[in-house]
Amino acid sequence: MFILRIADAPGTILPLPDVLPLLLMGGTQDGVIAHSSDRYGVTWEQATTPVERTFHEGLAGGRGDSYLVLLEGANHFVMAHPFDATTGRAFLDLPATQPAERQRQLIVEAIALFLAAHVNAEAAAREQLRHILTTAPELIATATWKLLLGCTAWHPPDNHPQN
């Protein structure tokens, strides 16, 4: 994700290779990202800012196979089950505000459908992926994918995009 090079100004997002399908996921309660911004010489407005900027500014997209999913209430370690504190960064995380098991189920389903759609070229899986990303408003803050002419974004009715 976000890497600082000595010659770059703080907050610089570098272009990334954009030759393969991408599923970039983050959580609105990612305290590790939020509390590590000082390492990069910036203060992020939201925990999701560097993830969103990476997707929007670092990837050209255009094939319809690049996705950004921000999980409502998920923290950095939502997928770690059982929890593993040996990373040395867990103390930075924020408490999750959604049930971790439901978030993990959604993550697994999204990854499985993404792989079926873009590794196995199953058109139905692509449609099903986009369907689950737009029909779980309590678990998804934002779902975006890059199409040929730009981005298609979905935000749950009660949530507002964080730019």
C-alpha angles and dihedrals in degrees: 000000000000114000125175120217119196094242095049125092116245111276095025114152111206123210113262129211105270104191101109134052113272135203108187114186132184141162131238089226097050100142093173091063094038094049095043097059092100088068087066098044095251142092112226118220091218135014088248097052099098092045092049093045091049090054097043100036105025101047125062094197118174102146097082093244103099115094135182118196122181112194115218110239096357119138130207096271100044091120095048104099117193090028114253114206093180092094091085092224102075092099088068096058125106122230114268115245097201130059107277094217092058090047092050091050091053092047092050092047092048092049093047092049092044090054093046091049100044106025098035094031093230107165092196090057091054091053092045091050092052089046095055090044091057101040104054103074094161091058104032123063094180137358119189134169131183116240130184093277101035137292133332110206131189123195123181112252094250096043128076125213114258109222 
